[in-house]
Amino acid sequence: MNASSGSKPHGPLDGITVVEMGQLIAGPFCGQLLGDFGADVIKVESPDKGDALRQWGQPGYPMFWEILGRNKYSITANLRVEGGQALARQLIGKADILIENFRPGTLEKWGMSPEQLMKDNPRLIIVRVSGYGQTGPYSSRAGFGGIGEAMGGWRSIVGEPDRSPSRMGVSIGDSLAATFACLGALAALEARHKTGKGQIVDSSLYEAVLHVMESLVPDYAIADFIRERSGSILPGVAPSNVYPCKDGAFLIAANQDSVFTRLCDVMERPDLAKDDRYATHTARGKHQKMLDDIIAEWTKDHTVNALEAMMAEAGIPAGRMFRPADMLADPQFKARDSLIEIEHPKWGKLPMQNVFPKLSGTPGSIRSVAPLSPGVDNQKIYSERLGLSEADLASLKQDGII
């Protein structure tokens, strides 16, 4: 493991061993979160090409891997053959947490059913991330993040109302399922303190998305209201929109009565706050388009910087549209170390998002860059954890097992 700073604290999960199987985002992001807070994460990759995520990103710059692979060891094992399965079972037998995001039934097919793994290691917590969960009529179907976003209700309400549903610019379904999987793993660790036993954490893509959909379902079931695509606004919540400026666009969220009054004062339109069409939350919601047009007519004569200063002075929630260059230069990002720069043997100074959330007593840290190649830690992990000799490893490699 190429530690970026050996003096950094290991975090609250120091001493917890995680075996991460699977690939791409949903499983590995869960492993990254646990690793960020100090867990020893042993990533199992295929001997031939490793995790497909190593290829994701701009051509020649696979930056997905640099984020999701950080704070991990990399070993190789061919899980499709008996020898590789035997190695994995030995490692899992000594682990606290197993993460997998294969299609349900794959572990069982490989002779690693949860029942068998937990018989060998009763304290084991098995985190299973899949499209539809481990049960139900859809459980055996293949599922990617976008499918979970569609089924969970996200896609149908994102985009402009006169167009087909849009997607968010990141793999939000995968990341949500991984985050909930991590939450489940931590809850299971706490339960293990009391019971001494592990359990299965079942996180599905569609339910992870469903879980952040607020009142989408009861809105329909009780109020007979179906949320639709509404572009940059939330219907009935006004003013809260992105408005045009001389040099770009600016977000203003002044939908609370007192905040709206302050906005009217800044606009030198105190009459709006007393107008029956805009004086209350409900009234503003009914006349949302008219109000947005009035505000847009005012903002278009100002720059982003000018608006930002006015809104900050008046205590009005507002902000510019940040891009990476803005983030790297912004004083708030710098003050909180929201982005951190690490030394990378290939990329030099590599910026990336820091560990989050921040813990005051036992903070996490980025202790190592993503493994440079599949199996770079084979000798360390297999010798230290399983007691294999160099001759054993050479034989396993010759047989195509690692």
C-alpha positions in Angstrom: 0.0 0.0 0.0 1.6 3.3 -1.1 0.8 5.5 1.9 0.6 9.1 1.1 1.2 10.1 4.7 2.2 7.5 7.3 1.5 10.1 10.1 -2.2 10.4 9.3 -4.7 8.9 11.8 -6.3 5.7 10.6 -9.8 6.6 11.6 -12.6 5.0 13.6 -12.6 1.8 11.5 -9.0 1.0 12.1 -8.7 -2.7 12.7 -11.7 -3.6 10.6 -10.9 -5.8 7.6 -13.1 -5.6 4.5 -12.9 -7.9 1.5 -14.4 -6.1 -1.5 -15.5 -8.2 -4.5 -17.4 -6.9 -7.5 -16.6 -4.0 -9.7 -17.6 -0.6 -11.2 -19.3 1.8 -8.7 -21.9 0.4 -6.4 -19.7 -2.0 -4.5 -16.4 -0.2 -4.7 -17.9 3.1 -3.5 -19.1 1.4 -0.4 -15.5 0.0 0.0 -14.1 3.5 -0.5 -16.3 5.0 2.2 -15.2 2.3 4.7 -11.6 2.7 3.7 -11.7 6.4 4.1 -12.5 5.9 7.7 -9.7 3.5 8.4 -10.8 0.0 7.4 -8.3 -2.3 5.7 -10.0 -2.8 2.3 -8.7 -5.7 0.3 -10.0 -5.4 -3.2 -10.3 -8.7 -5.2 -9.7 -8.2 -8.9 -9.7 -10.6 -11.8 -6.2 -11.6 -12.9 -6.7 -10.8 -16.6 -7.8 -7.2 -16.6 -8.8 -6.1 -13.1 -11.8 -3.9 -12.3 -13.4 -2.4 -15.5 -13.5 0.9 -13.6 -9.7 1.2 -14.3 -10.7 2.2 -17.8 -13.5 4.7 -16.9 -13.0 8.5 -17.5 -11.6 10.6 -20.3 -9.5 8.8 -22.8 -6.1 8.2 -21.2 -7.2 9.6 -17.9 -9.2 7.0 -15.9 -10.0 9.2 -12.9 -12.9 7.2 -11.7 -10.5 4.6 -10.5 -8.3 7.1 -8.7 -11.3 8.1 -6.5 -13.0 4.7 -5.9 -9.8 2.8 -5.6 -8.1 4.9 -2.9 -7.3 3.5 0.5 -7.4 -0.1 -0.8 -5.1 -3.0 -1.3 -5.4 -4.9 -4.6 -5.1 -8.6 -5.0 -6.1 -10.9 -7.8 -8.1 -14.1 -7.7 -10.0 -15.9 -10.4 -13.3 -16.3 -8.7 -14.6 -18.5 -11.6 -12.3 -21.4 -10.7 -12.1 -23.5 -7.6 -8.6 -22.3 -6.6 -9.6 -18.7 -6.7 -12.8 -19.4 -4.7 -10.7 -21.2 -2.1 -8.4 -18.2 -1.7 -11.4 -15.9 -1.4 -13.0 -18.1 1.3 -9.8 -18.1 3.3 -9.6 -14.3 3.2 -13.3 -13.9 4.0 -12.9 -16.3 6.9 -10.6 -13.7 8.6 -12.6 -10.6 7.6 -15.2 -8.4 9.3 -17.1 -7.3 6.2 -17.5 -8.7 2.7 -18.8 -6.4 0.0 -20.2 -7.9 -3.3 -22.3 -6.4 -6.1 -22.7 -9.4 -8.3 -26.1 -10.5 -9.7 -27.9 -12.4 -6.9 -27.0 -16.1 -7.0 -23.4 -15.5 -8.2 -21.8 -16.0 -4.8 -23.9 -19.2 -4.3 -22.8 -20.5 -7.7 -19.2 -19.9 -6.7 -19.5 -21.9 -3.5 -19.7 -18.9 -1.2 -23.2 -18.7 -0.1 -23.8 -16.5 2.9 -24.9 -19.5 5.0 -21.5 -21.2 4.4 -19.5 -18.1 4.8 -21.2 -17.2 8.1 -20.9 -20.8 9.3 -17.1 -20.5 8.8 -17.1 -16.9 10.2 -20.1 -16.2 12.4 -19.0 -12.5 12.9 -19.0 -11.8 9.2 -21.1 -9.0 7.8 -22.0 -9.6 4.2 -22.9 -6.4 2.2 -24.8 -7.3 -0.9 -25.5 -4.5 -3.5 -27.7 -5.4 -6.5 -30.2 -3.9 -8.8 -33.4 -5.2 -7.2 -32.3 -6.8 -4.0 -31.8 -10.5 -3.0 -35.5 -11.3 -3.0 -38.6 -10.7 -5.1 -39.5 -11.6 -8.7 -37.0 -9.2 -10.2 -34.0 -10.2 -8.1 -32.3 -12.3 -10.8 -32.4 -9.5 -13.3 -29.3 -7.5 -14.3 -29.5 -3.9 -13.0 -27.3 -0.8 -13.4 -27.7 2.5 -11.6 -29.8 4.1 -14.4 -32.3 1.3 -14.1 -32.6 1.9 -10.3 -33.1 5.6 -10.9 -35.9 4.8 -13.3 -37.7 2.3 -11.1 -37.1 4.3 -7.9 -38.9 7.4 -9.4 -35.9 9.7 -10.0 -35.8 9.7 -13.8 -39.5 10.5 -14.3 -39.2 13.8 -12.5 -35.8 15.1 -13.8 -35.7 17.3 -16.9 -37.8 19.8 -18.8 -41.5 19.0 -18.9 -41.7 19.0 -22.7 -38.9 16.5 -23.2 -38.0 12.9 -22.3 -36.7 12.3 -18.8 -33.1 13.4 -18.2 -30.3 11.8 -16.2 -28.1 13.4 -13.6 -24.5 13.9 -14.7 -23.2 11.3 -12.3 -24.1 7.7 -11.4 -26.4 8.7 -8.5 -28.2 5.4 -8.3 -25.0 3.5 -7.8 -23.6 6.0 -5.3 -26.9 6.0 -3.3 -27.0 2.2 -3.1 -23.3 2.2 -2.0 -23.9 4.9 0.7 -26.9 3.0 2.1 -24.9 -0.2 2.0 -22.2 1.5 4.0 -24.8 2.7 6.5 -26.1 -0.8 6.8 -22.5 -2.2 7.4 -21.9 0.3 10.2 -25.3 -0.5 11.8 -24.4 -4.2 11.5 -21.0 -3.6 13.2 -22.8 -1.8 16.1 -25.2 -4.7 16.4 -22.3 -7.2 16.4 -21.0 -5.4 19.5 -24.1 -6.6 21.3 -24.8 -10.0 19.7 -21.3 -11.1 18.6 -22.9 -12.2 15.3 -22.7 -10.8 11.8 -25.6 -10.4 9.4 -26.5 -9.7 5.8 -27.0 -6.1 4.5 -29.2 -6.1 1.4 -29.0 -2.8 -0.5 -30.8 -2.5 -3.9 -30.4 0.3 -6.4 -34.1 1.0 -6.8 -34.8 1.1 -3.1 -31.8 3.4 -2.5 -33.3 5.9 -5.0 -36.8 5.4 -3.6 -35.5 6.3 -0.2 -34.6 9.8 -1.2 -37.8 10.6 -3.1 -39.3 12.5 -0.2 -43.2 12.4 -0.4 -43.4 11.2 -4.0 -45.6 8.1 -3.2 -47.9 9.5 -0.5 -48.4 12.7 -2.6 -50.0 10.3 -5.1 -51.7 7.9 -2.8 -53.2 10.5 -0.4 -53.4 13.7 -2.4 -53.8 12.2 -5.9 -50.9 14.4 -7.0 -48.3 13.1 -9.4 -45.0 14.9 -9.5 -43.9 15.7 -13.1 -40.7 17.1 -14.7 -40.4 20.8 -13.9 -37.0 21.8 -15.1 -35.1 24.1 -12.8 -38.0 24.8 -10.4 -39.9 22.8 -7.7 -43.5 23.6 -8.4 -45.2 25.6 -5.7 -41.8 26.7 -4.1 -41.0 30.3 -5.2 -38.8 32.1 -5.7 -36.2 29.3 -6.1 -34.7 29.2 -9.5 -31.6 29.8 -11.6 -31.8 33.3 -13.1 -29.9 34.9 -16.0 -27.0 37.4 -15.3 -24.8 39.5 -17.5 -22.1 36.9 -17.4 -23.9 33.6 -16.6 -26.5 32.3 -14.3 -27.2 32.5 -10.6 -29.3 30.5 -8.2 -31.5 32.4 -5.7 -33.6 30.5 -3.1 -35.8 33.1 -1.3 -39.0 31.1 -0.9 -39.4 31.7 2.9 -41.5 34.8 3.7 -38.9 36.7 5.6 -36.2 35.9 3.1 -38.4 36.9 0.2 -39.0 40.2 1.9 -35.2 40.8 2.1 -34.9 39.9 -1.6 -37.6 42.5 -2.4 -35.7 45.1 -0.5 -32.4 44.3 -2.3 -34.3 44.6 -5.6 -35.8 47.9 -4.5 -39.2 46.4 -4.9 -40.7 46.3 -1.4 -44.1 46.4 -3.0 -43.8 42.8 -4.1 -43.7 41.5 -0.5 -47.0 43.2 0.2 -48.7 42.2 -3.1 -51.4 39.6 -2.5 -50.0 37.5 -5.4 -46.6 37.1 -3.6 -47.1 37.9 0.1 -47.4 34.2 1.2 -45.7 30.9 0.3 -49.0 29.6 -1.2 -49.6 32.7 -3.2 -46.0 32.8 -4.6 -46.4 29.2 -5.6 -49.6 30.0 -7.6 -47.9 32.9 -9.4 -44.5 31.3 -9.7 -43.9 32.0 -13.4 -44.8 35.7 -13.1 -42.6 36.1 -10.0 -39.6 34.4 -11.7 -40.0 36.7 -14.7 -39.9 39.7 -12.5 -36.7 38.5 -10.8 -35.1 37.5 -14.0 -35.7 40.9 -15.5 -33.7 42.4 -12.5 -30.9 39.8 -12.4 -30.1 40.1 -16.1 -28.6 43.6 -15.5 -26.1 42.4 -12.8 -23.0 40.2 -12.9 -22.7 37.0 -10.9 -20.2 38.6 -8.6 -22.4 41.5 -7.9 -25.4 39.3 -7.1 -23.4 37.1 -4.9 -22.2 40.0 -2.8 -25.7 41.5 -2.5 -27.3 38.2 -1.5 -24.6 37.4 1.1 -25.0 40.9 2.7 -28.8 40.5 2.8 -28.7 36.9 4.2 -30.4 35.4 1.2 -29.5 31.8 0.2 -27.9 32.0 -3.2 -25.0 30.9 -5.2 -23.1 30.6 -8.5 -23.0 27.5 -10.6 -19.7 25.9 -9.6 -17.4 24.1 -12.0 -14.1 22.3 -11.1 -12.1 25.5 -11.6 -14.3 27.4 -9.3 -14.1 24.6 -6.7 -10.3 24.6 -6.8 -10.1 28.4 -6.3 -12.9 28.9 -3.8 -12.0 30.0 -0.2 -14.8 27.9 1.4 -13.5 24.7 -0.3 -10.0 25.6 0.8 -10.9 26.5 4.4 -12.6 23.1 5.0 -10.2 21.1 2.8 -13.2 19.9 0.8 -10.7 19.0 -1.9 -7.3 17.5 -1.1 -4.2 17.2 -3.2 -2.2 14.0 -3.0 1.1 12.9 -4.4 0.6 10.3 -7.2 3.4 8.4 -8.9 1.7 8.8 -12.3 -0.3 12.0 -12.2 1.9 14.1 -9.9 -0.3 16.4 -7.7 -3.7 14.8 -7.9 -6.7 16.7 -6.5 -9.8 14.9 -5.3 -12.7 15.2 -2.8 -11.6 14.7 0.8 -13.0 12.2 3.3 -16.6 13.1 4.2 -18.3 13.6 6.6 -15.8 15.2 9.0 -15.4 13.6 12.5 -13.9 15.8 15.2 -12.3 13.1 17.3 -11.5 10.2 14.9 -11.3 11.7 11.4 -10.8 9.6 8.3 -7.9 10.2 5.8 -6.6 9.4 2.4 -3.7 7.1 3.2 -2.9 5.7 -0.2 -3.6 6.2 -3.9 -5.6 3.7 -5.8 -3.5 0.5 -6.5 -1.5 1.1 -9.7 -2.1 -2.4 -11.1 -4.3 -5.4 -10.3 -2.6 -7.7 -7.8 0.1 -5.2 -6.7 -0.5 -6.3 -3.1 -0.7 -10.1 -3.8 2.5 -10.9 -1.9 1.8 -8.7 1.1 -1.8 -9.9 1.6 -1.4 -13.6 0.7 1.7 -14.0 2.7 0.7 -11.9 5.8 -2.9 -13.0 6.0 -2.8 -16.5 4.6 0.8 -17.5 5.2 1.5 -18.4 1.6 5.1 -18.6 0.4 6.7 -17.2 -2.7 6.6 -20.6 -4.2 2.9 -20.9 -3.4 2.2 -17.6 -5.1 4.3 -18.5 -8.2 2.4 -21.7 -8.6 -1.0 -19.9 -8.2 0.1 -17.4 -10.8 1.3 -20.1 -13.2 -2.1 -21.8 -12.9 -4.0 -18.6 -13.7 -5.6 -18.4 -10.2 -4.0 -15.1 -9.2 
